[in-house]
Amino acid sequence: MARELGMNPATLGTLDNPQQEPWKLPLPQCIEGLDGKRFGKSARGNVMPVEERARLEQKKTDARRAAKPRRATEAS
């Protein structure tokens, strides 16, 4: 969600400091609130980390590449 809002998830740790600033929302709730303001929804259906999304896309690509030679031999 943070990446979709244009934030860098690696630097979000500096924003999360509830000991010194107890009035702030916890970071996950803050990001959900910003997401709701921008996109009009409080929660999204399919939220996953970038690494997991890249892993799934790589899996699909590997499956397509593995199926391509089989389709070529079946067509011949």
PDB file of N, CA, C and O in Angstrom:
ATOM      1  N   MET A   1       0.817  -1.188   0.000  1.00  0.00           N
ATOM      2  CA  MET A   1       0.000   0.000   0.000  1.00  0.00           C
ATOM      3  C   MET A   1       0.865   1.257   0.000  1.00  0.00           C
ATOM      4  O   MET A   1       0.565   2.230  -0.692  1.00  0.00           O
ATOM      5  N   ALA A   2       1.934   1.224   0.779  1.00  0.00           N
ATOM      6  CA  ALA A   2       2.786   2.404   0.873  1.00  0.00           C
ATOM      7  C   ALA A   2       3.412   2.731  -0.477  1.00  0.00           C
ATOM      8  O   ALA A   2       3.508   3.901  -0.850  1.00  0.00           O
ATOM      9  N   ARG A   3       3.837   1.706  -1.210  1.00  0.00           N
ATOM     10  CA  ARG A   3       4.446   1.940  -2.516  1.00  0.00           C
ATOM     11  C   ARG A   3       3.436   2.555  -3.478  1.00  0.00           C
ATOM     12  O   ARG A   3       3.796   3.424  -4.272  1.00  0.00           O
ATOM     13  N   GLU A   4       2.174   2.119  -3.421  1.00  0.00           N
ATOM     14  CA  GLU A   4       1.140   2.683  -4.280  1.00  0.00           C
ATOM     15  C   GLU A   4       0.852   4.140  -3.939  1.00  0.00           C
ATOM     16  O   GLU A   4       0.382   4.900  -4.786  1.00  0.00           O
ATOM     17  N   LEU A   5       1.132   4.523  -2.716  1.00  0.00           N
ATOM     18  CA  LEU A   5       0.946   5.915  -2.305  1.00  0.00           C
ATOM     19  C   LEU A   5       2.160   6.775  -2.632  1.00  0.00           C
ATOM     20  O   LEU A   5       2.161   7.972  -2.344  1.00  0.00           O
ATOM     21  N   GLY A   6       3.193   6.185  -3.230  1.00  0.00           N
ATOM     22  CA  GLY A   6       4.384   6.934  -3.599  1.00  0.00           C
ATOM     23  C   GLY A   6       5.410   7.012  -2.491  1.00  0.00           C
ATOM     24  O   GLY A   6       6.326   7.832  -2.557  1.00  0.00           O
ATOM     25  N   MET A   7       5.279   6.182  -1.477  1.00  0.00           N
ATOM     26  CA  MET A   7       6.230   6.169  -0.361  1.00  0.00           C
ATOM     27  C   MET A   7       7.262   5.067  -0.571  1.00  0.00           C
ATOM     28  O   MET A   7       7.007   4.086  -1.270  1.00  0.00           O
ATOM     29  N   ASN A   8       8.408   5.239   0.033  1.00  0.00           N
ATOM     30  CA  ASN A   8       9.444   4.223  -0.013  1.00  0.00           C
ATOM     31  C   ASN A   8       9.328   3.391   1.265  1.00  0.00           C
ATOM     32  O   ASN A   8       9.608   3.902   2.349  1.00  0.00           O
ATOM     33  N   PRO A   9       8.921   2.121   1.164  1.00  0.00           N
ATOM     34  CA  PRO A   9       8.730   1.309   2.360  1.00  0.00           C
ATOM     35  C   PRO A   9      10.000   1.129   3.189  1.00  0.00           C
ATOM     36  O   PRO A   9       9.917   0.885   4.393  1.00  0.00           O
ATOM     37  N   ALA A  10      11.164   1.245   2.572  1.00  0.00           N
ATOM     38  CA  ALA A  10      12.411   1.070   3.306  1.00  0.00           C
ATOM     39  C   ALA A  10      12.656   2.223   4.285  1.00  0.00           C
ATOM     40  O   ALA A  10      13.347   2.038   5.287  1.00  0.00           O
ATOM     41  N   THR A  11      12.111   3.392   4.013  1.00  0.00           N
ATOM     42  CA  THR A  11      12.360   4.551   4.878  1.00  0.00           C
ATOM     43  C   THR A  11      11.203   4.845   5.823  1.00  0.00           C
ATOM     44  O   THR A  11      11.228   5.854   6.528  1.00  0.00           O
ATOM     45  N   LEU A  12      10.203   3.992   5.852  1.00  0.00           N
ATOM     46  CA  LEU A  12       9.052   4.251   6.710  1.00  0.00           C
ATOM     47  C   LEU A  12       9.354   4.037   8.183  1.00  0.00           C
ATOM     48  O   LEU A  12       8.593   4.501   9.032  1.00  0.00           O
ATOM     49  N   GLY A  13      10.421   3.362   8.506  1.00  0.00           N
ATOM     50  CA  GLY A  13      10.769   3.145   9.902  1.00  0.00           C
ATOM     51  C   GLY A  13      11.036   4.436  10.649  1.00  0.00           C
ATOM     52  O   GLY A  13      10.835   4.500  11.862  1.00  0.00           O
ATOM     53  N   THR A  14      11.487   5.473   9.944  1.00  0.00           N
ATOM     54  CA  THR A  14      11.755   6.748  10.597  1.00  0.00           C
ATOM     55  C   THR A  14      10.467   7.459  10.990  1.00  0.00           C
ATOM     56  O   THR A  14      10.474   8.282  11.906  1.00  0.00           O
ATOM     57  N   LEU A  15       9.364   7.156  10.315  1.00  0.00           N
ATOM     58  CA  LEU A  15       8.082   7.775  10.651  1.00  0.00           C
ATOM     59  C   LEU A  15       7.419   7.104  11.843  1.00  0.00           C
ATOM     60  O   LEU A  15       6.574   7.700  12.511  1.00  0.00           O
ATOM     61  N   ASP A  16       7.803   5.870  12.105  1.00  0.00           N
ATOM     62  CA  ASP A  16       7.173   5.084  13.166  1.00  0.00           C
ATOM     63  C   ASP A  16       7.908   5.326  14.480  1.00  0.00           C
ATOM     64  O   ASP A  16       8.907   4.666  14.767  1.00  0.00           O
ATOM     65  N   ASN A  17       7.414   6.273  15.279  1.00  0.00           N
ATOM     66  CA  ASN A  17       8.058   6.613  16.542  1.00  0.00           C
ATOM     67  C   ASN A  17       6.996   6.960  17.584  1.00  0.00           C
ATOM     68  O   ASN A  17       6.896   8.116  17.996  1.00  0.00           O
ATOM     69  N   PRO A  18       6.201   5.976  18.018  1.00  0.00           N
ATOM     70  CA  PRO A  18       5.115   6.293  18.951  1.00  0.00           C
ATOM     71  C   PRO A  18       5.584   6.616  20.366  1.00  0.00           C
ATOM     72  O   PRO A  18       4.809   7.167  21.147  1.00  0.00           O
ATOM     73  N   GLN A  19       6.829   6.290  20.722  1.00  0.00           N
ATOM     74  CA  GLN A  19       7.296   6.595  22.073  1.00  0.00           C
ATOM     75  C   GLN A  19       7.451   8.105  22.266  1.00  0.00           C
ATOM     76  O   GLN A  19       7.079   8.642  23.310  1.00  0.00           O
ATOM     77  N   GLN A  20       8.000   8.787  21.259  1.00  0.00           N
ATOM     78  CA  GLN A  20       8.212  10.223  21.399  1.00  0.00           C
ATOM     79  C   GLN A  20       6.982  11.030  20.979  1.00  0.00           C
ATOM     80  O   GLN A  20       6.785  12.155  21.438  1.00  0.00           O
ATOM     81  N   GLU A  21       6.172  10.458  20.118  1.00  0.00           N
ATOM     82  CA  GLU A  21       5.001  11.168  19.617  1.00  0.00           C
ATOM     83  C   GLU A  21       3.771  10.276  19.778  1.00  0.00           C
ATOM     84  O   GLU A  21       3.308   9.687  18.801  1.00  0.00           O
ATOM     85  N   PRO A  22       3.234  10.167  20.996  1.00  0.00           N
ATOM     86  CA  PRO A  22       2.123   9.234  21.242  1.00  0.00           C
ATOM     87  C   PRO A  22       0.828   9.636  20.547  1.00  0.00           C
ATOM     88  O   PRO A  22      -0.086   8.816  20.460  1.00  0.00           O
ATOM     89  N   TRP A  23       0.717  10.849  20.056  1.00  0.00           N
ATOM     90  CA  TRP A  23      -0.490  11.286  19.383  1.00  0.00           C
ATOM     91  C   TRP A  23      -0.600  10.717  17.982  1.00  0.00           C
ATOM     92  O   TRP A  23      -1.681  10.728  17.393  1.00  0.00           O
ATOM     93  N   LYS A  24       0.508  10.219  17.436  1.00  0.00           N
ATOM     94  CA  LYS A  24       0.481   9.659  16.085  1.00  0.00           C
ATOM     95  C   LYS A  24      -0.185   8.292  16.079  1.00  0.00           C
ATOM     96  O   LYS A  24      -0.120   7.549  17.058  1.00  0.00           O
ATOM     97  N   LEU A  25      -0.814   7.978  14.980  1.00  0.00           N
ATOM     98  CA  LEU A  25      -1.353   6.634  14.793  1.00  0.00           C
ATOM     99  C   LEU A  25      -0.203   5.660  14.553  1.00  0.00           C
ATOM    100  O   LEU A  25       0.852   6.067  14.066  1.00  0.00           O
ATOM    101  N   PRO A  26      -0.383   4.401  14.881  1.00  0.00           N
ATOM    102  CA  PRO A  26       0.627   3.415  14.482  1.00  0.00           C
ATOM    103  C   PRO A  26       0.759   3.407  12.960  1.00  0.00           C
ATOM    104  O   PRO A  26      -0.205   3.679  12.243  1.00  0.00           O
ATOM    105  N   LEU A  27       1.935   3.100  12.485  1.00  0.00           N
ATOM    106  CA  LEU A  27       2.240   3.229  11.061  1.00  0.00           C
ATOM    107  C   LEU A  27       1.277   2.465  10.152  1.00  0.00           C
ATOM    108  O   LEU A  27       0.819   3.042   9.166  1.00  0.00           O
ATOM    109  N   PRO A  28       0.943   1.204  10.427  1.00  0.00           N
ATOM    110  CA  PRO A  28       0.010   0.518   9.525  1.00  0.00           C
ATOM    111  C   PRO A  28      -1.350   1.215   9.432  1.00  0.00           C
ATOM    112  O   PRO A  28      -1.942   1.283   8.355  1.00  0.00           O
ATOM    113  N   GLN A  29      -1.842   1.730  10.558  1.00  0.00           N
ATOM    114  CA  GLN A  29      -3.132   2.425  10.538  1.00  0.00           C
ATOM    115  C   GLN A  29      -3.024   3.753   9.801  1.00  0.00           C
ATOM    116  O   GLN A  29      -3.962   4.168   9.120  1.00  0.00           O
ATOM    117  N   CYS A  30      -1.902   4.407   9.934  1.00  0.00           N
ATOM    118  CA  CYS A  30      -1.679   5.675   9.236  1.00  0.00           C
ATOM    119  C   CYS A  30      -1.698   5.451   7.724  1.00  0.00           C
ATOM    120  O   CYS A  30      -2.333   6.210   6.992  1.00  0.00           O
ATOM    121  N   ILE A  31      -1.012   4.422   7.259  1.00  0.00           N
ATOM    122  CA  ILE A  31      -0.959   4.128   5.826  1.00  0.00           C
ATOM    123  C   ILE A  31      -2.344   3.745   5.313  1.00  0.00           C
ATOM    124  O   ILE A  31      -2.728   4.154   4.217  1.00  0.00           O
ATOM    125  N   GLU A  32      -3.097   2.971   6.085  1.00  0.00           N
ATOM    126  CA  GLU A  32      -4.456   2.612   5.680  1.00  0.00           C
ATOM    127  C   GLU A  32      -5.338   3.858   5.557  1.00  0.00           C
ATOM    128  O   GLU A  32      -6.159   3.955   4.645  1.00  0.00           O
ATOM    129  N   GLY A  33      -5.163   4.800   6.473  1.00  0.00           N
ATOM    130  CA  GLY A  33      -5.936   6.033   6.405  1.00  0.00           C
ATOM    131  C   GLY A  33      -5.596   6.854   5.177  1.00  0.00           C
ATOM    132  O   GLY A  33      -6.489   7.385   4.517  1.00  0.00           O
ATOM    133  N   LEU A  34      -4.304   6.963   4.863  1.00  0.00           N
ATOM    134  CA  LEU A  34      -3.888   7.689   3.661  1.00  0.00           C
ATOM    135  C   LEU A  34      -4.405   7.007   2.405  1.00  0.00           C
ATOM    136  O   LEU A  34      -4.823   7.670   1.456  1.00  0.00           O
ATOM    137  N   ASP A  35      -4.374   5.687   2.402  1.00  0.00           N
ATOM    138  CA  ASP A  35      -4.873   4.921   1.265  1.00  0.00           C
ATOM    139  C   ASP A  35      -6.369   5.174   1.078  1.00  0.00           C
ATOM    140  O   ASP A  35      -6.849   5.317  -0.046  1.00  0.00           O
ATOM    141  N   GLY A  36      -7.090   5.226   2.185  1.00  0.00           N
ATOM    142  CA  GLY A  36      -8.521   5.498   2.111  1.00  0.00           C
ATOM    143  C   GLY A  36      -8.822   6.884   1.577  1.00  0.00           C
ATOM    144  O   GLY A  36      -9.771   7.065   0.814  1.00  0.00           O
ATOM    145  N   LYS A  37      -8.020   7.867   1.973  1.00  0.00           N
ATOM    146  CA  LYS A  37      -8.223   9.226   1.478  1.00  0.00           C
ATOM    147  C   LYS A  37      -7.972   9.309  -0.021  1.00  0.00           C
ATOM    148  O   LYS A  37      -8.739   9.941  -0.748  1.00  0.00           O
ATOM    149  N   ARG A  38      -6.899   8.671  -0.485  1.00  0.00           N
ATOM    150  CA  ARG A  38      -6.528   8.792  -1.892  1.00  0.00           C
ATOM    151  C   ARG A  38      -7.417   7.963  -2.806  1.00  0.00           C
ATOM    152  O   ARG A  38      -7.858   8.452  -3.847  1.00  0.00           O
ATOM    153  N   PHE A  39      -7.685   6.720  -2.435  1.00  0.00           N
ATOM    154  CA  PHE A  39      -8.385   5.814  -3.332  1.00  0.00           C
ATOM    155  C   PHE A  39      -9.845   5.598  -2.968  1.00  0.00           C
ATOM    156  O   PHE A  39     -10.562   4.910  -3.695  1.00  0.00           O
ATOM    157  N   GLY A  40     -10.300   6.167  -1.862  1.00  0.00           N
ATOM    158  CA  GLY A  40     -11.700   6.073  -1.494  1.00  0.00           C
ATOM    159  C   GLY A  40     -12.117   4.758  -0.863  1.00  0.00           C
ATOM    160  O   GLY A  40     -13.310   4.505  -0.699  1.00  0.00           O
ATOM    161  N   LYS A  41     -11.163   3.922  -0.510  1.00  0.00           N
ATOM    162  CA  LYS A  41     -11.479   2.656   0.143  1.00  0.00           C
ATOM    163  C   LYS A  41     -10.614   2.541   1.386  1.00  0.00           C
ATOM    164  O   LYS A  41      -9.489   3.040   1.421  1.00  0.00           O
ATOM    165  N   SER A  42     -11.143   1.884   2.397  1.00  0.00           N
ATOM    166  CA  SER A  42     -10.348   1.720   3.610  1.00  0.00           C
ATOM    167  C   SER A  42      -9.457   0.488   3.528  1.00  0.00           C
ATOM    168  O   SER A  42      -8.401   0.442   4.160  1.00  0.00           O
ATOM    169  N   ALA A  43      -9.871  -0.508   2.756  1.00  0.00           N
ATOM    170  CA  ALA A  43      -9.057  -1.716   2.616  1.00  0.00           C
ATOM    171  C   ALA A  43      -9.150  -2.210   1.178  1.00  0.00           C
ATOM    172  O   ALA A  43     -10.197  -2.106   0.538  1.00  0.00           O
ATOM    173  N   ARG A  44      -8.075  -2.732   0.695  1.00  0.00           N
ATOM    174  CA  ARG A  44      -8.036  -3.241  -0.670  1.00  0.00           C
ATOM    175  C   ARG A  44      -8.215  -4.740  -0.656  1.00  0.00           C
ATOM    176  O   ARG A  44      -7.972  -5.385   0.364  1.00  0.00           O
ATOM    177  N   GLY A  45      -8.629  -5.295  -1.754  1.00  0.00           N
ATOM    178  CA  GLY A  45      -8.883  -6.719  -1.830  1.00  0.00           C
ATOM    179  C   GLY A  45      -7.624  -7.564  -1.854  1.00  0.00           C
ATOM    180  O   GLY A  45      -7.524  -8.536  -1.106  1.00  0.00           O
ATOM    181  N   ASN A  46      -6.669  -7.219  -2.691  1.00  0.00           N
ATOM    182  CA  ASN A  46      -5.501  -8.055  -2.877  1.00  0.00           C
ATOM    183  C   ASN A  46      -4.239  -7.233  -2.633  1.00  0.00           C
ATOM    184  O   ASN A  46      -3.648  -6.705  -3.574  1.00  0.00           O
ATOM    185  N   VAL A  47      -3.835  -7.127  -1.393  1.00  0.00           N
ATOM    186  CA  VAL A  47      -2.651  -6.362  -1.030  1.00  0.00           C
ATOM    187  C   VAL A  47      -1.545  -7.349  -0.724  1.00  0.00           C
ATOM    188  O   VAL A  47      -1.707  -8.238   0.112  1.00  0.00           O
ATOM    189  N   MET A  48      -0.400  -7.188  -1.412  1.00  0.00           N
ATOM    190  CA  MET A  48       0.727  -8.081  -1.167  1.00  0.00           C
ATOM    191  C   MET A  48       2.028  -7.309  -1.317  1.00  0.00           C
ATOM    192  O   MET A  48       2.073  -6.306  -2.030  1.00  0.00           O
ATOM    193  N   PRO A  49       3.078  -7.760  -0.661  1.00  0.00           N
ATOM    194  CA  PRO A  49       4.369  -7.089  -0.785  1.00  0.00           C
ATOM    195  C   PRO A  49       4.900  -7.174  -2.214  1.00  0.00           C
ATOM    196  O   PRO A  49       4.542  -8.078  -2.968  1.00  0.00           O
ATOM    197  N   VAL A  50       5.746  -6.236  -2.568  1.00  0.00           N
ATOM    198  CA  VAL A  50       6.317  -6.185  -3.911  1.00  0.00           C
ATOM    199  C   VAL A  50       7.101  -7.456  -4.206  1.00  0.00           C
ATOM    200  O   VAL A  50       7.053  -7.967  -5.324  1.00  0.00           O
ATOM    201  N   GLU A  51       7.825  -7.973  -3.212  1.00  0.00           N
ATOM    202  CA  GLU A  51       8.623  -9.168  -3.419  1.00  0.00           C
ATOM    203  C   GLU A  51       7.747 -10.364  -3.768  1.00  0.00           C
ATOM    204  O   GLU A  51       8.097 -11.165  -4.634  1.00  0.00           O
ATOM    205  N   GLU A  52       6.611 -10.482  -3.093  1.00  0.00           N
ATOM    206  CA  GLU A  52       5.701 -11.597  -3.360  1.00  0.00           C
ATOM    207  C   GLU A  52       5.089 -11.466  -4.754  1.00  0.00           C
ATOM    208  O   GLU A  52       4.945 -12.458  -5.469  1.00  0.00           O
ATOM    209  N   ARG A  53       4.729 -10.241  -5.136  1.00  0.00           N
ATOM    210  CA  ARG A  53       4.174 -10.014  -6.468  1.00  0.00           C
ATOM    211  C   ARG A  53       5.204 -10.363  -7.545  1.00  0.00           C
ATOM    212  O   ARG A  53       4.859 -10.977  -8.555  1.00  0.00           O
ATOM    213  N   ALA A  54       6.464  -9.975  -7.335  1.00  0.00           N
ATOM    214  CA  ALA A  54       7.518 -10.295  -8.299  1.00  0.00           C
ATOM    215  C   ALA A  54       7.726 -11.805  -8.381  1.00  0.00           C
ATOM    216  O   ALA A  54       7.941 -12.344  -9.466  1.00  0.00           O
ATOM    217  N   ARG A  55       7.662 -12.489  -7.238  1.00  0.00           N
ATOM    218  CA  ARG A  55       7.816 -13.944  -7.216  1.00  0.00           C
ATOM    219  C   ARG A  55       6.691 -14.627  -8.008  1.00  0.00           C
ATOM    220  O   ARG A  55       6.948 -15.572  -8.754  1.00  0.00           O
ATOM    221  N   LEU A  56       5.450 -14.156  -7.852  1.00  0.00           N
ATOM    222  CA  LEU A  56       4.326 -14.729  -8.577  1.00  0.00           C
ATOM    223  C   LEU A  56       4.437 -14.490 -10.080  1.00  0.00           C
ATOM    224  O   LEU A  56       4.139 -15.379 -10.878  1.00  0.00           O
ATOM    225  N   GLU A  57       4.865 -13.290 -10.464  1.00  0.00           N
ATOM    226  CA  GLU A  57       5.027 -12.997 -11.890  1.00  0.00           C
ATOM    227  C   GLU A  57       6.151 -13.827 -12.493  1.00  0.00           C
ATOM    228  O   GLU A  57       6.047 -14.271 -13.636  1.00  0.00           O
ATOM    229  N   GLN A  58       7.227 -14.041 -11.737  1.00  0.00           N
ATOM    230  CA  GLN A  58       8.327 -14.874 -12.229  1.00  0.00           C
ATOM    231  C   GLN A  58       7.863 -16.317 -12.402  1.00  0.00           C
ATOM    232  O   GLN A  58       8.265 -16.997 -13.347  1.00  0.00           O
ATOM    233  N   LYS A  59       7.023 -16.775 -11.491  1.00  0.00           N
ATOM    234  CA  LYS A  59       6.479 -18.128 -11.573  1.00  0.00           C
ATOM    235  C   LYS A  59       5.634 -18.290 -12.837  1.00  0.00           C
ATOM    236  O   LYS A  59       5.735 -19.304 -13.528  1.00  0.00           O
ATOM    237  N   LYS A  60       4.793 -17.281 -13.142  1.00  0.00           N
ATOM    238  CA  LYS A  60       3.983 -17.311 -14.357  1.00  0.00           C
ATOM    239  C   LYS A  60       4.859 -17.319 -15.599  1.00  0.00           C
ATOM    240  O   LYS A  60       4.607 -18.070 -16.541  1.00  0.00           O
ATOM    241  N   THR A  61       5.895 -16.474 -15.598  1.00  0.00           N
ATOM    242  CA  THR A  61       6.802 -16.403 -16.741  1.00  0.00           C
ATOM    243  C   THR A  61       7.499 -17.732 -16.956  1.00  0.00           C
ATOM    244  O   THR A  61       7.605 -18.197 -18.091  1.00  0.00           O
ATOM    245  N   ASP A  62       7.977 -18.350 -15.886  1.00  0.00           N
ATOM    246  CA  ASP A  62       8.643 -19.645 -16.005  1.00  0.00           C
ATOM    247  C   ASP A  62       7.694 -20.706 -16.549  1.00  0.00           C
ATOM    248  O   ASP A  62       8.094 -21.546 -17.356  1.00  0.00           O
ATOM    249  N   ALA A  63       6.434 -20.670 -16.108  1.00  0.00           N
ATOM    250  CA  ALA A  63       5.450 -21.642 -16.590  1.00  0.00           C
ATOM    251  C   ALA A  63       5.179 -21.444 -18.079  1.00  0.00           C
ATOM    252  O   ALA A  63       5.065 -22.420 -18.820  1.00  0.00           O
ATOM    253  N   ARG A  64       5.077 -20.193 -18.524  1.00  0.00           N
ATOM    254  CA  ARG A  64       4.863 -19.921 -19.948  1.00  0.00           C
ATOM    255  C   ARG A  64       6.043 -20.376 -20.783  1.00  0.00           C
ATOM    256  O   ARG A  64       5.866 -20.953 -21.856  1.00  0.00           O
ATOM    257  N   ARG A  65       7.245 -20.118 -20.293  1.00  0.00           N
ATOM    258  CA  ARG A  65       8.446 -20.527 -21.028  1.00  0.00           C
ATOM    259  C   ARG A  65       8.568 -22.047 -21.103  1.00  0.00           C
ATOM    260  O   ARG A  65       9.026 -22.588 -22.110  1.00  0.00           O
ATOM    261  N   ALA A  66       8.162 -22.728 -20.047  1.00  0.00           N
ATOM    262  CA  ALA A  66       8.219 -24.187 -20.056  1.00  0.00           C
ATOM    263  C   ALA A  66       7.166 -24.756 -21.004  1.00  0.00           C
ATOM    264  O   ALA A  66       7.408 -25.795 -21.618  1.00  0.00           O
ATOM    265  N   ALA A  67       6.022 -24.119 -21.143  1.00  0.00           N
ATOM    266  CA  ALA A  67       4.952 -24.619 -21.996  1.00  0.00           C
ATOM    267  C   ALA A  67       5.200 -24.313 -23.465  1.00  0.00           C
ATOM    268  O   ALA A  67       4.653 -25.001 -24.326  1.00  0.00           O
ATOM    269  N   LYS A  68       5.989 -23.325 -23.773  1.00  0.00           N
ATOM    270  CA  LYS A  68       6.207 -22.931 -25.156  1.00  0.00           C
ATOM    271  C   LYS A  68       6.831 -24.036 -26.014  1.00  0.00           C
ATOM    272  O   LYS A  68       6.319 -24.300 -27.102  1.00  0.00           O
ATOM    273  N   PRO A  69       7.896 -24.685 -25.584  1.00  0.00           N
ATOM    274  CA  PRO A  69       8.439 -25.771 -26.427  1.00  0.00           C
ATOM    275  C   PRO A  69       7.465 -26.936 -26.585  1.00  0.00           C
ATOM    276  O   PRO A  69       7.440 -27.578 -27.635  1.00  0.00           O
ATOM    277  N   ARG A  70       6.666 -27.215 -25.564  1.00  0.00           N
ATOM    278  CA  ARG A  70       5.677 -28.298 -25.669  1.00  0.00           C
ATOM    279  C   ARG A  70       4.623 -27.975 -26.719  1.00  0.00           C
ATOM    280  O   ARG A  70       4.209 -28.854 -27.475  1.00  0.00           O
ATOM    281  N   ARG A  71       4.187 -26.715 -26.770  1.00  0.00           N
ATOM    282  CA  ARG A  71       3.185 -26.315 -27.768  1.00  0.00           C
ATOM    283  C   ARG A  71       3.772 -26.415 -29.164  1.00  0.00           C
ATOM    284  O   ARG A  71       3.080 -26.807 -30.103  1.00  0.00           O
ATOM    285  N   ALA A  72       5.053 -26.059 -29.308  1.00  0.00           N
ATOM    286  CA  ALA A  72       5.692 -26.111 -30.624  1.00  0.00           C
ATOM    287  C   ALA A  72       5.803 -27.549 -31.125  1.00  0.00           C
ATOM    288  O   ALA A  72       5.601 -27.798 -32.314  1.00  0.00           O
ATOM    289  N   THR A  73       6.116 -28.496 -30.249  1.00  0.00           N
ATOM    290  CA  THR A  73       6.241 -29.894 -30.677  1.00  0.00           C
ATOM    291  C   THR A  73       4.854 -30.497 -30.935  1.00  0.00           C
ATOM    292  O   THR A  73       4.722 -31.371 -31.791  1.00  0.00           O
ATOM    293  N   GLU A  74       3.838 -30.058 -30.227  1.00  0.00           N
ATOM    294  CA  GLU A  74       2.489 -30.560 -30.460  1.00  0.00           C
ATOM    295  C   GLU A  74       1.932 -30.060 -31.787  1.00  0.00           C
ATOM    296  O   GLU A  74       1.170 -30.771 -32.442  1.00  0.00           O
ATOM    297  N   ALA A  75       2.301 -28.847 -32.193  1.00  0.00           N
ATOM    298  CA  ALA A  75       1.805 -28.259 -33.425  1.00  0.00           C
ATOM    299  C   ALA A  75       2.452 -28.901 -34.657  1.00  0.00           C
ATOM    300  O   ALA A  75       1.870 -28.890 -35.741  1.00  0.00           O
ATOM    301  N   SER A  76       3.642 -29.452 -34.489  1.00  0.00           N
ATOM    302  CA  SER A  76       4.362 -30.058 -35.618  1.00  0.00           C
ATOM    303  C   SER A  76       3.820 -31.395 -36.012  1.00  0.00           C
ATOM    304  O   SER A  76       4.329 -32.017 -36.945  1.00  0.00           O
TER     305      SER A  76
END
